[in-house]
Amino acid sequence: MSEPVTDLTTPQLDEACFASIDREKLLAPPVSAHPPRILILYGSLRERSFSRLSAEEAGRILQKLGAEVRFFDPSGLPLVDDGADATHPKVRELRDLVAWCEGMVWSSPERHGAMTGLMKTQVDWIPLSEGAVRPTQGKTLAVMQVSGGSQSFNAVNQMRVLGRWMRMLTIPNQSSVPKAFQEFDAEGRMRPSPLYDRIVDVMEELVKFTLLTRDRTDYLVDRYSERKETAAALMKRVNLSRAT
């Protein structure tokens, strides 16, 4: 059995930047009264896009749960580094929606064992920082995928990695719909099934996590290491992404 640590000195710490946990900020912040703001992205432009149809079902459920929901239509969004910049109207629309929202849903087909290029393009246009603001940091995220064949989790797993990189709070639950062509009727509505029930579960969880975290996001993502940096040094570091 190992011996308990007895030397509790921490000479490595910058005591001026180190802080004990503020239970009031964490557990009892002022509570916002407006509906949770959820942005939904989908990863296919096909006329009968099952990732979009799944996203629309998710949007209906979210609204029934009391959320305010907006969709981003990726049609016309340029490729990154293909002569367009943040002034492009579709890029500006996407970034404004990301700034508006408190949580997001990403719904992508799985294509060649991965999320689609369109899904990744949308995420790539969301900057890690705009000035000293990180647009996605601390916001909640739910991930969904549809497949033409047997059930897979490649796309949702990739989107989880992206969500973590974007410093989002990706909820534990997720949706993966296999053989999606069998799950929707001629009007594009999803048939009752355990797969539909899972989407309901995911949206319930997303709203709960959003309500729990949105009023304490700034405190949740406040970091000792960043408090050690000067504002100028922080600006220089987070804007390095502009070169990649």
PEPE-V816207 format. One record per helix or strand of 3 or more residues. SS is the DSSP state (h for helix, s for strand). FROM is the first residue (numbers start at 0). LEN is the number of residues. If there is no record, write none. Layout:
# PEPE-V816207
ss;from;len
SS;FROM;LEN
SS;FROM;LEN
This chain:
# PEPE-V816207
ss;from;len
h;22;5
s;36;6
h;49;15
s;67;4
h;88;12
s;102;7
h;116;9
s;139;7
h;153;12
s;174;3
h;179;3
h;193;27
h;223;5
h;230;13
